[in-house]
């Protein structure tokens, strides 16, 4: 039965006249799609199954964009970050009103976050329980300076956001944290 089907298809194809192209049949080739930015893989990878890319804060105050990279804080060579803010701010300083600082430690290590929590605690900061991506976390609030500090982990890296109550509420800071995506820039 299969052989007879193949013969029938061959006969139809062999006996059919040529099909003239029409404008409705012409398909132009799509332009080549090349990413503008190629992702940089950060080594070492946390596992053989996944690579870790620098994170990007996707949810920020309206009109805020990436401003500058932050070099590794003294004593934390595996930690670096980015500063986001409105167009009219100058960087440095990396933190304070009008700025959202995002720090990442690769591979995951909470030493930087713990040092920031200790500094907040010593300055009178207080913890507020929150949930980030379904996991328990704490936002540290310094009522004197308005600093908001939030730390959490993603696969292969530790994350810290530093903002100010002049710009964000605790709820908005959590939404920013949940928007951090591994991206390429």
FENWO-V782223 format. One record per run of one state. SS is the DSSP state (hx for helix, st for strand, lp for the rest). FROM is the first residue (numbers start at 1). TO is the last residue. If there is no record, write none. Layout:
ss-><SS:SS>
from-><FROM:FROM>
to-><TO:TO>
This chain:
ss-><lp:hx:lp:st:lp:st:lp:st:lp:st:lp:st:lp:st:lp:hx:lp:st:lp:st:lp:st:lp:st:lp:hx:lp:st:lp>
from-><1:2:16:42:43:52:53:55:57:65:71:79:86:100:107:111:123:126:133:135:142:147:155:157:165:170:179:181:183>
to-><1:15:41:42:51:52:54:56:64:70:78:85:99:106:110:122:125:132:134:141:146:154:156:164:169:178:180:182:185>
